[in-house]
Amino acid sequence: MKFLCDQMFGTLAKWLRLCGFDTTYEKTEIDDDGILKIADVQHRTILSRDRELIQRAEKRFIPAYLIQTHDITEQLHEVLSKTGLSIDEEQMLTRCSVCNHPIHRIDKDLIIKNLPPKVAEIKETFWRCPSCKRIYWKGTHYEKIKKTIHNIQKNS
C-alpha cells in the first residue's frame, strides 16, 4: 500500500517511510482537488485529519483514512490498525526518510569524504539515496528507530 499524507502529517510520513512504506507528503499549499488527483493517479491511500477531504475521497472510491490522534506512535498504530497492515522487517529502513526514494548500498570509498570523521573510522556499511544523496549508516539513531518500530508493531 502506498500512502499520501497531507500537510498535517509530515512526521507521520517520515515514520511510515522508516517502516518501509512508500509515502509521499504534500507539504506545499495544495488544495484538496490536487491531493485527490495525486492519490488517484498514483494509487495512494490518503491520510488526513480533514474530514471533508476524506469524505470526498470516499465518494471517488479513493482509499482514505481519518487519523485523529496527535501522538506519532498512536498515529502509526492507528494507520496499521485501520489498514490491516503490519511492518515487514525486511522493508524497515529501506527508504529515504527525507524524500521517499529507496536507498541503496554504496561503497564507503565513494562517500568517505562526506562522512563525519568518527563515522568513517568505525563504520563500514553505508546506504545512499539516489535522489537527495543523503547517506545512511547503522548508528545509535538506527537502533532507536528500530526499537520504536518494534514497539509499535508489538502494540498493533
C-alpha positions as CSV (number, residue, x, y, z in Angstrom):
1,M,0.0,0.0,0.0
2,K,1.3,3.5,-0.9
3,F,0.3,6.5,1.2
4,L,-0.2,10.2,0.7
5,C,0.0,12.3,3.8
6,D,-1.4,15.8,3.7
7,Q,0.2,18.9,5.2
8,M,-0.7,17.9,8.7
9,F,1.3,14.7,8.7
10,G,5.0,15.4,7.9
11,T,6.2,13.4,10.9
12,L,3.9,10.6,10.1
13,A,5.1,10.5,6.5
14,K,8.7,10.2,7.8
15,W,7.9,7.4,10.2
16,L,5.9,5.4,7.6
17,R,9.0,5.7,5.3
18,L,11.2,4.4,8.1
19,C,8.8,1.5,8.4
20,G,9.3,0.8,4.7
21,F,6.1,2.2,3.3
22,D,6.1,4.2,0.1
23,T,4.8,7.5,1.4
24,T,4.6,10.9,-0.2
25,Y,4.0,14.1,1.8
26,E,2.3,17.1,0.3
27,K,4.0,19.9,2.3
28,T,3.2,22.6,-0.3
29,E,0.0,24.6,-0.4
30,I,-2.1,22.2,-2.5
31,D,-5.8,22.1,-2.4
32,D,-8.0,19.1,-1.8
33,D,-8.6,18.6,-5.5
34,G,-4.8,18.4,-6.0
35,I,-4.5,15.8,-3.3
36,L,-7.3,13.8,-4.7
37,K,-5.8,13.9,-8.1
38,I,-2.4,12.8,-6.9
39,A,-3.8,10.0,-4.8
40,D,-6.0,8.8,-7.7
41,V,-3.2,8.9,-10.4
42,Q,-0.5,7.3,-8.1
43,H,-2.9,4.8,-6.5
44,R,-2.2,6.2,-3.0
45,T,-4.2,6.0,0.2
46,I,-4.8,9.4,1.7
47,L,-4.1,10.0,5.4
48,S,-5.6,13.2,6.8
49,R,-7.3,14.9,9.7
50,D,-9.5,16.7,7.2
51,R,-13.0,15.1,7.4
52,E,-14.2,16.8,4.3
53,L,-11.2,15.6,2.2
54,I,-11.7,12.0,3.5
55,Q,-15.4,12.1,2.5
56,R,-14.6,13.5,-0.9
57,A,-12.0,10.7,-1.4
58,E,-14.5,8.1,-0.4
59,K,-17.1,9.4,-2.9
60,R,-14.5,9.0,-5.6
61,F,-13.5,5.5,-4.4
62,I,-10.1,6.7,-3.4
63,P,-8.9,4.9,-0.2
64,A,-8.6,7.4,2.7
65,Y,-8.3,7.2,6.4
66,L,-9.1,9.8,9.0
67,I,-6.3,9.9,11.6
68,Q,-7.5,11.5,14.7
69,T,-4.6,11.3,17.2
70,H,-1.8,13.8,17.6
71,D,0.9,11.5,19.1
72,I,3.1,9.9,16.4
73,T,3.3,6.5,18.0
74,E,-0.5,6.4,18.2
75,Q,-0.8,7.7,14.6
76,L,1.3,4.8,13.4
77,H,-0.7,2.4,15.4
78,E,-3.9,3.9,14.0
79,V,-2.7,3.6,10.4
80,L,-1.6,-0.1,10.9
81,S,-4.9,-0.9,12.6
82,K,-7.1,0.8,10.1
83,T,-5.3,-0.6,7.0
84,G,-4.7,-4.1,8.5
85,L,-1.0,-3.8,7.5
86,S,2.0,-4.9,9.5
87,I,5.6,-3.7,9.4
88,D,7.8,-6.0,7.3
89,E,11.3,-6.4,9.0
90,E,12.9,-6.7,5.5
91,Q,11.4,-3.4,4.4
92,M,12.2,-1.4,7.5
93,L,14.8,1.4,6.9
94,T,14.9,0.8,3.1
95,R,13.5,4.3,2.1
96,C,15.0,7.7,2.4
97,S,13.2,9.4,5.3
98,V,13.5,12.7,3.6
99,C,12.4,12.1,0.0
100,N,10.9,8.6,0.0
101,H,13.2,7.0,-2.6
102,P,14.5,3.5,-1.9
103,I,18.1,3.7,-0.6
104,H,20.9,1.6,-2.0
105,R,24.1,0.2,-0.5
106,I,27.2,2.2,-1.5
107,D,30.9,1.6,-1.2
108,K,32.5,3.5,1.6
109,D,35.3,4.7,-0.6
110,L,32.8,6.6,-2.8
111,I,31.4,8.7,0.1
112,I,34.2,8.8,2.7
113,K,34.9,12.5,2.2
114,N,31.2,13.2,3.0
115,L,31.2,11.3,6.3
116,P,31.9,12.6,9.8
117,P,35.4,11.5,10.7
118,K,34.3,9.3,13.7
119,V,31.7,7.6,11.5
120,A,34.3,7.0,8.7
121,E,36.6,5.5,11.3
122,I,34.2,3.0,12.9
123,K,31.5,2.2,10.3
124,E,31.9,0.1,7.1
125,T,28.4,-0.3,5.7
126,F,26.5,2.6,4.2
127,W,23.5,3.4,2.1
128,R,22.7,6.4,0.0
129,C,19.5,7.9,-1.5
130,P,20.0,8.2,-5.3
131,S,17.7,11.3,-5.3
132,C,18.7,13.6,-2.5
133,K,22.1,11.9,-1.9
134,R,21.6,11.6,1.9
135,I,23.9,9.0,3.4
136,Y,22.7,6.4,6.0
137,W,24.5,4.0,8.3
138,K,23.6,1.9,11.3
139,G,24.4,4.1,14.3
140,T,22.7,4.8,17.6
141,H,19.9,6.5,15.8
142,Y,19.3,3.4,13.8
143,E,18.9,1.3,17.0
144,K,16.4,3.8,18.5
145,I,14.3,3.8,15.3
146,K,14.2,0.0,15.2
147,K,13.2,-0.2,18.8
148,T,10.4,2.4,18.3
149,I,9.1,0.5,15.2
150,H,9.2,-2.9,17.1
151,N,7.2,-1.3,20.0
152,I,4.6,0.0,17.5
153,Q,4.5,-3.4,15.8
154,K,4.1,-5.2,19.1
155,N,1.2,-3.0,20.1
156,S,-0.7,-3.1,16.8
